[in-house]
C-alpha cells in the first residue's frame, strides 16, 4: 500500500524585491543571482514588466534549473527608450 503524508502545501514565495531591484539599478549591465528559491516564471514576469519591483527601466532575467531549485539571474540595462523623464 502507498504511504500517505498528510500535510498542508507550502505557502507562496513572499520576498521584498525592492532592495534587489535597487541594487541592480546601482550596477547597470551586471548580472546578479537572486539568493532565494523562485518560481520558474519569475524571469518571464521581470522581462515583460509584470513584476512591480522591476518596472521603470529595462531588465533582463533568466531562470535556470539548479540541482534543487530554480535560480534567477537578473540585470538592469537602463531606462526604457522613449520613457519620459
C-alpha positions in Angstrom: 0.0 0.0 0.0 1.2 3.6 -0.8 2.1 5.7 2.2 0.1 8.9 2.6 1.7 12.0 4.1 -1.0 14.4 5.3 0.3 18.0 5.2 -0.6 21.5 4.0 1.0 22.7 0.8 3.8 25.2 1.2 3.0 28.9 1.1 3.9 31.0 -1.9 7.1 33.0 -2.3 7.0 36.3 -0.4 10.1 38.4 -0.8 10.9 42.0 -0.5 12.1 42.6 -4.1 12.7 46.3 -3.9 16.2 46.2 -2.4 17.3 43.7 -5.0 15.9 45.8 -7.9 17.6 48.9 -6.4 20.9 47.2 -6.2 20.6 46.2 -9.8 19.9 49.8 -10.8 23.1 50.8 -9.0 25.1 48.4 -11.1 23.7 48.6 -14.6 24.7 45.8 -17.0 25.9 43.4 -14.3 24.2 40.1 -13.8 23.2 39.2 -10.2 22.0 35.9 -8.8 18.9 36.2 -6.5 19.7 34.2 -3.4 16.3 32.7 -2.7 14.2 30.0 -4.3 11.9 31.3 -7.1 9.0 30.3 -9.3 10.3 29.3 -12.8 8.0 32.1 -14.3 9.7 34.9 -12.3 12.2 35.6 -15.0 9.4 36.0 -17.6 7.5 38.3 -15.3 10.5 40.5 -14.8 11.4 40.7 -18.5 7.9 41.6 -19.5 7.3 44.3 -16.9 4.7 42.2 -15.0 6.7 42.3 -11.7 6.1 45.6 -9.9 9.6 45.9 -8.3 11.2 45.7 -11.8 9.3 48.5 -13.6 10.9 51.8 -14.6 13.6 50.5 -16.8 14.7 47.6 -18.9 15.6 44.4 -17.0 16.9 41.1 -18.5 16.2 38.0 -16.5 16.6 34.2 -16.9 15.7 31.3 -14.7 17.8 28.1 -14.8 17.1 24.8 -13.2 19.6 24.2 -10.4 20.1 20.9 -8.5 17.3 21.6 -6.0 15.6 24.8 -7.1 15.3 27.4 -9.8 18.0 30.0 -10.0 17.2 33.6 -11.0 19.7 35.8 -12.8 18.8 39.4 -13.4 20.5 42.6 -14.8 19.4 46.2 -15.2 20.0 47.6 -18.7 18.9 51.2 -18.1 15.9 53.4 -18.7 13.3 52.4 -21.3 13.8 54.1 -24.6 11.2 56.8 -25.1 10.4 56.9 -21.4 9.5 60.4 -20.3 11.8 61.9 -17.7 
